[in-house]
């Protein structure tokens, strides 16, 4: 039995290091996405989470210097 999946909206606002923000809004049913679209959305979600994790770690350091993980992955600013 297939029922129509309800559309749901999720959003995430990301504070940029240099000021400003980026807002990502997902307004769809994940059950109706193609494999290609699901992969794209998943990669975008991972990028947002990774960016937030790096910047939260940087903000918690008194001098704002990059963490060892940032240096190792080349994500330091």
Beta strands, then each sheet from edge to edge (+ up, - down):
strand 1: 8-15
strand 2: 21-28
sheet 1: 1+ 2-
end
